[in-house]
Amino acid sequence: MNPAPAVVTHGGAGAPSRFSDGCRRAADAAMAVVENGGSALDAAVAAAVILEDDPRFNAGTGCVLREDGKTIEADAGLMDSAGRIGAVAAISGVKNPVLVARRVVETRHFLLAGEGAAAFARRHGLCTGNPPTGKALAEFSGEACDTVGAVVRDRAGSFAAASSTGGIRSAMVGRVGDSPLPGCGYWAGPAGAVTATGHGEEIARRLLCRTVYGFLESGTPPEAACRQGVALFPRETSIGILAVTRTAHGSAANRDMAHAVLL
């Protein structure tokens, strides 16, 4: 018997829990996809689109600015338990980079970057523009390294993970973090799906999502696996993790983290 569907979404480590209403809307959108027979991959995309469209989060319309004070570059990635991967890195002029990543899944590649990614988006009618919000302009200085993401289990028992971000505030133009990199910002396989948020360079150094997925493979419950993943980092490094398996789900963070669970 196949398991019931499950969706877990987050708005980023450091995104206040009072923003969890946005994560719940994202979870509702994902659950609507799977309840209508859609795949975990497309459900994760649907969740990420809602989060990208919420200007409170550092993704899509809420992307932060790079060090020049005017450039927006976004990263996004997704993967399902069949091993399908699509990602974009340092893409500009796109309100929903996760939709471009979803299109990449259908190509012979798994990651497109920079102007090539933007050209690909234009060919598919997805280069919709993404000007900075007033919030991004007002908060140009300081730190931000939050990401949005989702993990999904569908009615067929398949899994998917998605991640999308505007990166670290005031980062160098061209900087790419963990979010588009499989095994770093997201991972999915027969044992479940994982996505992460936080400081991208540190996440990538530890292949965080593949590491946590390994915990799941070994039989660790997802809540404990997420806590083990967060414990790999010092408290000063912002980290959050979501995971879902065939029978359970879990989340952990060392910061306040807006998130939602829908079963």
N, C-alpha and C positions, 0 to 999 in steps of 0.2 A: 504494500500500500504506500502510495506517495505521501510525503509530508504536506502539511498545510503550508501555504506561502507565508513568508516573513519579510519584513522590510525594516532596516535600521538606517537612519540618516543623521548627519551632523552638519553643523554650521561652522566648525573650526574650533580648535583648542584656543581658548581666549574669547570666543564669541559668547556673550553672556547667555545664561540659561533662559532669561526672559525672552530671547529670540526663538525659543523652541517651537513657537507657533508656526514659524516658517518651515522648520524641519518637519512638523506634522503635516503641513500642506504638501510637502515634497513626498512624504511617505504615503499620503493618500493618493497622490498621482501615480506612484509606482504600484501600489496595491490595485488600483483600477486597471492597470495594464495586465497584471497577472490574473486578476479575477476574470478578465475577458479572454484568457487563454494566451496572453502574450508571454514572451520569453523574459527570463531574469535580466538579460542584457538590455532589452528595450525598456524594462521597468526601471533599471538603474539609471538609464539615460533620462527617462521622464522625471525621476526624482532630481537629478542634477540640474535639469533645465529650470525647474521651479526655484531651486536654490540660486542658480546663476541670475535669475530674474529678480531676486530679492536684493535691493541695494544695500541692505544691512550687512551682507556677507562679502568677503573678499574673493569674489569670483564673478564672471560675467559683468553685469552692470555695476557691481560694487568693487571692481578691480582697483587696487592701489596704484600709485604712480611710481615710476622708476626714478633714478637719481637725478635725471634732467628736469624733473618736475612737470613733464608733459606726456611722456610716453607710457602707454598701457601695453603690456605684453602678457598674455595668458597661457597657461598650460592646462591640459586635461588628458585623462587617460581612462581606459576601461578594459575589462577582461571578463570572459565567462569561463565556466568550468570545462568547456570544450576546447579551451586554449585559444580562442579568438581574442585578438588584441587590436586596439586602435588608439592612437594618441596624437596630440599636437603639442608643440612647444614653441614658446616665444612668438605666439601668433597675435597679430594686431588687427583691429577693425572688425572684430567678431564678437557679438553679444553672447552667443552660446557656443563656446568652443567645444563643449561635449558633443554637440551635434556634428561638428566637423570630425571629431574623433570617431564617432559612430560610422561616418562615411568611410573613414580610413580602413575600418574593419573589412570593408568589401573590396579593398584593393589588395595587391600583392605585397604591400608594405605594412608596417605596423606603427611607424612614427614619422610624421612630417613636421618640419620646423620652419620658423621665420617666414620669409616672403614666399617660399614654396608652399607652405601650409596655407597662407593667405590666398595665393593664386588658386589652390585647390578649392578653398572655400568659395571663392568667386565663381568658379566653374559650376558649383552646385547651388548657387544662389544663397549662400550662407554668410557672405561678407556684408553684414547689416550695419556696420558702424558700432563703435563703443566709446563714446566720449566720456571723459572723467566726470564723475558726479561731484556735486558741491561738497559732499562729505570727504571724498578723496582729495580734493583740492585743499580743504581746510585741515586735513590730517596728514599733509605731505611729510612732515618730519616725524620722527619716532619709529617705533618698531611695529611690524605686523607680519605674521607668518602663518595666518590661518588659511584654511582650505575647506571646501565643502565636499561631501562625499556620501555614498550610499552603498550598502550591501543588500543583496536580495536573494531569497530562495523562492523559486517559482513552483507551480503545481506539479511539474514534472520532476521535481527534486534537483533541478539544475541551479547553479549559483552564478552571480555576477557581482562585480565591484566597479564603482566609478569614482573618479576624483577630479576636481576642477579648482583652479586657483588663479589669483592675480599675482602670486609670488610674495616676496618680502618687500615691504615698503622701502623705497629709496635704493633698491638693488641696482646694480649695473644693468644698462640696456643689454639684452641678449642673455642675461642670466636664466638658467633653467634649474628648477628644483626637482623634488622627488615625484611630483604629481603625475607627470607623463611617463615615468619610468616603471615598467613592470617589475614587480618584486620589491620596489621601494615604496611608492605611494599607493599601490593596489596589487592584489593578487587573487586569483580564483582557481580552484581545481576541484576534484571529486570530493575532497574533505570539507569544502566550504569556501567562503570569500572573506577578504580582509581589506580594509582601506585605512589610511592614516592621515593625520594632520599634524602640523607643527613645523619645526625648523628643517627645511628640506635637505640641506647638506648633511645634517646629522642623521636624518632618516635614511638617506641614500647610503651613507657609510656603513650602516648596519643592515642593509637590505631588509628593512623592518617588516614589511608585509609578508615577504617570503619567510622570514624568520618566525613570525607569529603563525603563519600557515603551517610551518613545520611542527609547532606546538600542537596545533589542531590534529595534524596527521598522527601524532603520537598518542592521541586520545585525551589531551588536556581539554577540559570544558572551555568554551569560548570566553566566558567572563574571566577565568583564571589566566587564559592565554593572553588576553588583552592586558591584564595587570602585569604579567611577566614582561610583556613588550615595553610597557611604560617604565618598568623598573630598570630597564637597560640604560636609562638616561639619567643624568643628574637633574635635580629639581629645577635648576635654572634654564634647562632646555625644554621649551614648550612642546608637548607631545599629547596626542589623542589617538585612539585606535577603536575601530568597530570590527566585529566579526560575526558571522553567522555560519552554522553548521546544519546538518540534517535534522537535528533535534533541539537545538538551542541557539541563543544569540548572546552577545556580550559587548560591553564597551568599557573603556577606562580612559582617564586623562589626568594630567597633573595640573590642569587649569580648569576653570569653569568652561563648560562646553555645551552649547546648545545642541540638543539631539532629540530624536523621537524614535519610538519603537511601535510597530504595527504588526500584529499577528492575526 
